[in-house]
Amino acid sequence: MNIRNFEGKFLGKGFAESVYYADAHTNLFHLAGIPDTPKMRKLMETPKPSALLKLKALLYTAWPPHQRKIKKVLEKCLEQGLPADFLD
């Protein structure tokens, strides 16, 4: 993630913000000029998937053409270094 000011000037790169391996809310709020309050943190929570969305995902992955596509993608990931035990 490239971080720029209002004029578009490059300020730096951020990674926690884009991969969410760390709680970056304080930094995100600061960069955006938003107060870090419980109300704002609540607004930033990732919504939970609905039962319908979960069902759609299950049906998508169960459909044979999609299973073949997923298999190809995973094979490519393994070729590029994804540990095989990651899929277990």
TITOR-497944 format. One record per residue (C-alpha): x negated, y negated, z. Coordinates in steps of 0.02 Angstrom, whole numbers, padded with zeros to 5 digits, always signed. Each point is the difference from the previous one (the first is absolute). Last residue first. Layout:
BEGIN
XYZ/...
***
This chain:
BEGIN
+00188+01519+00247/-00024-00136-00132/-00138-00091+00095/-00091+00168+00012/-00053-00022-00181/-00094-00161+00041/+00042-00135-00129/-00160-00023-00101/+00047-00057-00174/+00037+00175-00065/+00116+00026+00150/+00093-00160-00043/+00018+00057-00181/+00073+00165+00061/+00120-00097+00111/+00060-00103-00149/+00023+00154-00108/+00098+00089+00138/+00112-00153+00022/+00039+00001-00187/+00038+00186+00002/+00114-00021+00151/+00086-00144-00090/+00042+00110-00148/+00063+00135+00121/+00120-00110+00102/-00036+00031+00185/-00103-00159+00020/+00140-00111-00063/+00132+00093+00100/-00099-00024+00161/-00030-00184-00039/+00185-00027-00036/+00045+00086+00165/-00120-00111+00096/+00073-00154-00084/+00175+00055+00046/-00049+00031+00182/-00067-00177+00006/-00186-00039+00005/-00058-00099+00152/-00037-00184-00031/-00180-00055+00022/-00010-00126+00142/-00046-00177-00053/+00165-00077+00059/-00028+00074+00173/-00173-00080+00005/+00080-00169-00039/+00122+00019+00145/-00137+00058+00118/-00096-00160-00042/-00158-00033-00099/+00039-00175-00066/-00010-00016-00190/-00137-00099-00087/-00019+00133-00135/-00181+00036+00043/+00043+00003+00186/+00149+00115-00027/-00104+00121-00101/-00142-00005+00126/+00115+00038+00147/+00091+00132-00101/-00159+00096-00042/+00035+00152+00105/-00129+00118-00073/+00005+00139-00128/+00132-00100-00092/-00076+00025-00173/+00023-00173-00073/-00014-00109+00155/-00143+00101+00069/-00094-00037-00161/-00018-00186-00013/-00111-00092-00123/-00061-00178+00009/+00047-00183-00012/+00027-00018-00188/+00068-00174-00040/+00179+00008-00065/+00046-00175+00060/+00110+00074+00137/-00144+00108+00063/-00051+00167-00072/-00020+00175+00073/-00040+00138-00122/+00071+00168+00050/
***
